[in-house]
Amino acid sequence: MSATSDDGTTTLIIETPETAAVAALADVSDILEVCARVTGMGYVVVAHVTEDRWLACAVLDEVNFGLPVGGELPIRSTLCNEVRQTRAPIAFDQASADQLWRDHQTPKAYGLESYIAVPIVLDDGDFFGTLCAIDPRPAPASRPETVRMFELFARLIATQLDAGRRLALSEAALMDARETAELRDQFIAVLGHDLRNPLAAIEAGATLLERKVTGEDTRRILGEMRGSAGRMSRLINDVLDFARGRLGGGLSLARRPATELPAMLNQVVDELRAAHPGRIVQAGIALTDAVPGDPDRIAQLMSNLLANALVHGDPDQPVRVAAAVVGQTFELSVANGGRPIPETVQPRLFQPFNRRDTADVRDGLGLGLYIASQIATAHNGELTVVSDEVETRFVFRMPVAATSLPL
């Protein structure tokens, strides 16, 4: 950026954030023009003023003062520094005839007779600078109506600068949101493909090798490998569901009249019985009508609740599972005995990464109850918990149609 003076000299102007912000104001040129015409003063400037800097951001120069946009003055040689310190206007009509200003160093140093500067203060209280006018000739700068006009223009400039700041922040936030969305999509893609596929290959390879080997030690190692791969797969699925629910706009459902739901819930019970030998799981799946919803997600919800009960419940007491349609409400509950959940902990149960009273990563990432609650919400239902000295019971309730399809 450059400016050319009347004598043909070209001055290179280095743009700063402050000069750019003022240059972007729609009315700044008109403001300077009005100030010059009303006062008859030849140099009008919007200056950015700090403790150690005076910077011209917008200029109307009709007296060849010689300080263009981007020009700087030693801050302590300016009266604007006093305006910054007091946040009050300074104005005089004729310095040489003014007892207060005739011996002041600034009018003498710059050859000024008339001067006015008013503060530009932003909404947050930051002092941006001044709206200032000077002239080597006397001018009516100190009239109350002139000072008031400059103050109104200074307020208008501050308002527009604040609006520009807010716009810049909004654009930055929008760009951050777009970058976050891209990272989210990449994150979900990595979980959904780049991690799960090779893990599935490891699990399948271990299963294949397990069929061919004969040594018990090798079989045991391969079994542990398959178990570890399965646990990693479940952790990845949990994080993927978390990413979809928390970052991707909610869990997706494949709704349909779930005629197969009773068989799927019983299969979940059988799988967890096998994973916890010696534990008693009492199941009462009493469904005679098709439940509208996503059966896979409902089975996942019950699996998470049942696994939680088996981990945290009293191992000497049975875990009780029940599912039924009561009136127009589908209810699924999982109850276990053992120590009650403290009241201080209960409000955090359905928050992500909550592992209750253990930090052992083998118990998972603490996403099971969070994902279960998200599944409930996605079905327009709710997941609640009641815990006392008798039992801890999680209940999922969701509305169903008044007329259901027979199984």
N, C-alpha and C positions, 0 to 999 in steps of 0.2 A: 504494500500500500504506500502511496506517495502523494505529496501535495506540492503544487507549483505556486510560487509567490508572484507578485506583480512584476518583479524584475527578472522573471524567467528562471529563478533558482528552484531546483527540485529538491525537496527534503524527503528522505526515506522515513516513513512512519512505521514503527514496529507495533503491530496490533497486540493488545493485551486483553485478558478476559474482561477488564473493566471498560476499555474503549469499545470492545465488541458489544458488550451489554448495552451501553448507552447508544451506540450506533444503530442497534436494533429497535430502538424506541421509535414509534411511528410519528410522534409529535415534537421531537426534540428540536428540529430545525425551525419549526414554527414558533416554538417557545423562545428560542434565542432571538428570532426576528422581532417578535412582539416586545421583548424586553428592551431591545435596542431602540425601537421606534418610540416607545413610551417614554424612556428616560433620555434619549438622545445620546446615549453612551456608545462608544465605538467598539469595545471588545467585550463580548459576553461569552462565558464559558461554563460548562458543567465540569467540575473538577473532582477527581477522586482524591480524597485527603485521608492520610493515615498518620500515625505518629512519626513516620520517617519518610513520607513521600507526598508530593503534590504532582498530580498527573492530569493533563488536559484530556478530557474524553470527548467533548463536543465543543466546537469553537465557531464563533462569528467574529471575524476580525476586520474592522473597517478603518482602523487607525494604524495598521502595520505594526502592531505590537510584536509580531514575529514569533509567536508561540503557537504552533499548530497542534492538531490532535496528536497525542503521543508525546508532546513536549512536557518537560518537567522543570520545576523550580525547587530550589533549596527550601525545604518545608519551614524552617525557622525564619526564613526571610518573608514569609507570607502572613497576611492577616487571616487567611483561611485556617491557619493553625490555631489562632485564638478562637475562631468560630467553633472548631472541633472541640476545643477544651471546654468552652462554656455552653455550646449548643444554642447560642443566641445570635441573632443577626448583628452585623456591623454595617453602618451606612453613614457616609458624610458627603456633603455637597461640594465643599471647597476646602481641601486640607490646609492650604496656605493661610486661610482666614479662620481656621477652626483652632481654638486654643488647645483642644485635646490632641489634635492630629498634626498640627503644623511642625512639630519637632520630632514626630515619630519616624523611625528609620525606614519603614516600608514605603510610605508615600514618597519620601525623598529618593530612595534607592531606585524606584521604578518610574519616577516622574509623574505621580498620580495627583489629580486634584479631586476627582469624584470617584466614589467607590461604594459598592454594596455587595454583601455576601450573606446568604441565608443557608442554614444547614439542610441537608438531604438525609433524613433518618428513615431506615427501613422498618417494616412491621415488627421485626424481632428486636428492635432497639439498636441495631448496628448502625454506626455512623458511616454513610457512604462517602459523603463529600459536601460540596457546596454548589449552589447556583450563584454565579458571581458576575459582576459587570464593573469595568473600570474605564476611565477616560482621562487624558491629560488636561481636559478642560473641565470647568465647573459644570455640574448637572444636578437636577433635582432628585438625588438618590435617596435622601432620608425622609421624604414625605411618607406619612403613614400609609396612604393608598399605594405608593410604590412598593414599600416593604411588604404590605399585605399581598400584593400581586405576586411578588417574588416568592413569598411563602406558599401561596397556592400552587404556583408552578413547581416549586420544589416538592410539594406533597404529591403532585401528579407524576413527577418523574420517579419518586420513590415507589408509588403504586405500580407504575409500569415495570420498574426494575423487579419488584416483588413478584409480579405476574410472570415475568421472564424466568425468574428463579424457579417458581413452581412448575412452569412448563418444562424447564430443563430437568427438574427432578422427576416429573411424570414420564418424560421420554426415557430417562435413565432407568426408571422402574420398569417401564414397558420392555426395554431391551433386556433387563435382567430377567423379566418374566419369560421372554422368548428363549433366552439362553437356558433358563431353568427347565422350560418345557422340552428343549432339545436334549438336555442332560437326562431328564426323566425318561424320555423315549429311549435313549441309548441305554440307560440303566435297566429298563424293563426288557429291552432286546437282549442285553447280555445275560440277564437272569433266565429269560425264556428260551434262549437258544444256545448261546456260547458256553453256558455253564451246565445246563441240564442235559444237553445232547452228549457231551463227552462223559458225563457222570453215568448216564444210562448205558453207554458203551462199556464202562468199567463194570457196572453191575451185571450186565448181560455176560461179559467175559468171565467174571467170577462164577456165575451160575453154570456156564458151560464147562469150565475147568472142574468145578465141583463134581460134575457127573462122571468125569473121566478118571479122577484120582482115586487111589485106594487107601493111602496112608491117613490115619486118623488125625495126625498133627496138621497135615496139609488141608484136610477137609475143615478142620477147626479154623485155620487161618483164613481160608476162603470164605467160610461162613461169617467170620468177623468182618472181612472186607465187604461182603454183601450187606451186612448189618450197618456198617459205617456209611456205605454208599446210600442205603435207604434213608438213614438219618440225615445225611447231607441233602438228599433230595427233598425230604420234608422241610428242612430249614429253608432251602431255596424256594419251595412253594410258598412257605409262610412269608418270606420277604417279598416275593412277587405279589402276593395278595396284599401285603402292606403297601407296596408301591402303587398298586392299582387303586386301592382304597383311599390312601392318603394323598397321593400325587396325581393319580390319573382320573379323578372324577368319580370314584366309587367302584365297588365290585360289580361286575357284569353278571347277569342272571340269564339262564335259559329256561324261561317259564313254560310249564306244560302241566296238564293233569297228571300228577305223579302217581300212577297206578303201581309202579315198582318200588315206591318208597318203603313199605314195610320190609321187603326183602333186603333192600339196601341198608336199612337201620339194623336189622338182625345180623347182616354181614359185618357191619362195624363192630357190633358187640362180640361176634365170634373172633374177629381179628385181634381185638384188644384182650380178650380172654387168653388167646394163645400167646400174646406178648407178655402177659402177666400171669404165669402159671401159679396156682395156689390162691389166687384172689377170686372172690365170689362176686359175680355180676348178675344181678337179678333183672331180667328184662320183661317188661310188659308192653309190647307193641300192639295196641288194640285199635287198629285202623280198619274201618270197613268202607270208607269212602276215599276216592282219589283226592289228594291234597294239591291244590293249585300252587305251583311254585317251582323252584329249581331243586329237584331231588338230590342232585350231586352236592349242591351247596348245603342243603339241610343235613345231609349225611356228614358232611365235613364239620358242620357246627356241632353235631352230636359227638363226633369223634374227638373234637377238641375238648368238649366238656367232660366226656368220659375219661380221656387221658389225664386231664387235670385232676379229676376225682381220684383216679388210681394213684397218681403221684402224691397228692397232698392229703388224701383221706387216711383214716385209721386202717392199717392192713388187716386187722383182725375183725373188721366189720364189713358187711357186703356193701357194694355200690348198687343203687337201684335206679333203673332207667325206665321211663314210661313215656308213651306217646299216644295221644288220642285226640279226637275232635270233640270238643265240648260246646254244644250249641253251635255258634258260628265262629268258634275260635279253635285253632289248632294249638295244642299244648304239648311241648316236649320238655321233660324234666330229667335232671340227673342229680342224685342225692348221695351223700356219703357221710359217715360218722367221723368223729375225730375232733380235734381242737377247733373252736369257732374262729372264723376270720376276724381279726380285730376291727373294730368300727373305724379306726383311723386308716386302715388299709382298704376297706371296702370301696370308697370313692375312686380309688386308683386301679381297681381290678381290671377294668375294661380299657385302660390306657395301654399304648404299645410299649414293649420292652419292659413289662412288669413281671418279675419272676417271684413275687410275693416274698417268701422268707428264705430264698436260696439264690446263690449266685453261680451255681453249677451249670455250666453251659450244656451239659448233657440233658438238662431239663428243658432245653430249647431256648429260644431268644426272648421268651415272654410275650409272644405275639398271639398265642392260641386264643385267649379270651377276647383280645382286641378283634381278631378276625371273626370270631363267633358273633360278637356284637355288631360288626359291620354286615355280616350275612343277615342278621335279624333286621337291621335297619333297612337293608336293600329289599326285604320282603314286607316292608311297612309294618314290621312287628317290633317287639322289644325283648331284650334279654335282661332278666333281673336276678338278684341273689338275695337269699335270706340265710343267715348263719347264726346259730346259737349253740348251746351246750348239747342239744339233741342231735342236730344234723346241719349240714350245709347243703342247700338246695339251689341249683340254677334252673330257671324256668324260661323257656322261649315260648312266647305267645305271638300268634299272628292271625289276622282275620281271614276267614275263608268265605266263599260264596254261600248264600242261603241254601242253594241246591247244589249238591256235590254229585260227582259221577260215581256209580257203584264200582267196586273193585272187581 
